[in-house]
Amino acid sequence: MHLRLTIFREPQAAPRSTDSHHEQQVVEGLAMVCRERAPSPSRKSFRAGLSTDPELLPTGLPSLSPHPGMATTLDLNHSSVSEFILVGFSTFPPHLLPVFFLLFLLMYVFMLLGNLLIMATVWSDRGLHTPMYLFLCALSISEILYTLVITPRLLADLLSTSRTIAFAACASQMFFSFTFGFTHSFLLTVMGYDRYVAICHPLRYNVLMSPRGYACLVALSWAGASVMGLVVTTAIFHLNFCGPREVHHFFCHMPPLVKLACGTHIPVVALGVGLVCITTLLGCFLLILLSYAFIVAAILKIPSAEGRHKAFSTCASHLTVVVMHYGFASVIYLKPKAPQSLEGDTLMGITYTILTPFLSPIIFSLRNKELKTAMKKTFLSKLYPQSS
């Protein structure tokens, strides 16, 4: 209103114009009013953001989730899975689950009793306090701990309808299973070296396999296995798990967990972890083969047949366990990528989680004459004292 009065007020000293001139001034005044009231481009753009005009309102809420490329660049862990479901034996017919439970329970109990029997025999008989049998005790401890991580959970899931496992519990199970599994492989390698020194360098055996040397080899086996378990577990659980949650195994194993991860760098991680595991296992196996190549060459030089048989009998049980251990491991890790049923993969996993630990103490007990004799002397004499 103030602008309009300013524009149309006529000065007192000015002469009155004609009608046409007056109409031209009115048009110019209206044009000036429109220019004065029209907002500037910057003000218009600012008010447009606050306008209530439907055409100027945003059509949707802004997205607060980061761009996928940004998340990959920042290496953020956006795992939306807080727990997994262990499928395991749930795909088998329900009437077979109690049968599997009883079978695996008996094998687990006999495995525990067998390994405890070996440890008790070596502990009670001072004649067996040698590096070979002390290594065997360390191997029995690793087998007990390995099965303790997997088997009780498997037995519980066979009788339960809820097979969920928390994210942290799954990571812990993978760490300890890899740690104790690699400890088993490293101890088998150390036992092969022990047999090599005993047969090929008998005069230096007491020096190379002193109590301090034995303790260092066992400690290195446990430390190296712990590092392997930490590396594998960290690499796998650093991936993003966006769903689904079903792990097609009866424990948190690496291959089925990798299939549940999401991201662009999964093939690189899977390839790296696989190469580390396979290289380590093949390295241990080649060292054992190299030890036995020298052992066989030394045994063939023994002139008497009885001497050759006695030397080979000290290696027979260890060699049998090595062939069984690495034979099942090669089937699992080196099998071709072919379509296979879930039931077949589950039963194949039983071979190295339950069957191998179950057979190992039986083989060491039956094929080792000194250990078998010590067991009879130690325990049968206590049960039947009149027979001794």
VENBELDA-V95025 format. One record per backbone hydrogen bond with DSSP energy under -1.0 kcal/mol. CO is the residue of the C=O (numbers start at 1). NH is the residue of the N-H. If there is no record, write none. Layout:
CO	NH
CO	NH
This chain:
1	5
2	6
3	7
4	8
5	9
18	22
19	23
20	24
21	25
22	26
23	27
24	28
25	29
26	30
27	31
28	32
29	33
30	34
31	35
32	36
33	37
34	38
40	44
41	45
42	46
43	47
44	48
53	56
53	57
67	71
68	72
69	73
70	74
71	76
82	167
84	165
85	247
87	90
89	92
93	96
96	100
97	101
98	102
99	103
100	104
101	105
102	106
103	107
104	108
105	109
106	110
107	111
108	112
109	113
110	114
111	115
112	116
113	117
114	118
115	119
116	120
117	121
118	122
119	123
120	124
121	125
125	128
126	129
128	130
130	134
131	135
132	136
133	137
134	138
135	139
136	140
137	141
138	142
139	143
140	144
141	145
142	146
143	147
144	148
145	149
147	151
150	154
151	155
152	156
153	157
154	158
163	86
165	84
166	170
167	171
168	172
169	173
170	174
171	175
172	176
173	177
174	178
175	179
176	180
177	181
178	182
179	183
180	184
181	185
182	186
183	187
184	188
185	189
186	190
187	191
188	192
189	193
190	194
191	195
192	196
193	197
194	198
195	199
196	200
197	201
204	208
205	209
210	214
211	215
212	216
213	217
214	218
215	219
216	220
217	221
218	222
219	223
220	224
221	225
222	226
223	227
224	228
225	229
226	230
227	231
228	232
229	233
230	234
231	235
232	236
233	237
236	239
240	262
241	80
241	81
245	85
247	87
247	249
251	253
253	257
254	258
255	259
265	269
266	270
267	271
268	272
269	273
270	274
271	275
272	276
273	277
274	278
275	279
276	280
277	281
278	282
279	283
280	284
281	285
282	286
283	287
284	288
285	289
286	290
287	291
288	292
289	293
290	294
291	295
292	296
293	297
294	298
295	299
296	300
299	302
304	308
305	309
306	310
307	311
308	312
309	313
312	315
312	316
315	319
316	320
317	321
318	322
319	323
320	324
321	325
322	326
323	327
324	328
325	329
326	330
327	331
328	332
329	333
330	334
336	338
341	345
342	346
343	347
344	348
345	349
349	353
350	354
350	355
351	356
354	358
355	359
356	360
359	363
360	364
361	365
362	366
363	367
368	372
369	373
370	374
371	375
372	376
373	377
374	378
375	379
379	383
380	384
384	387
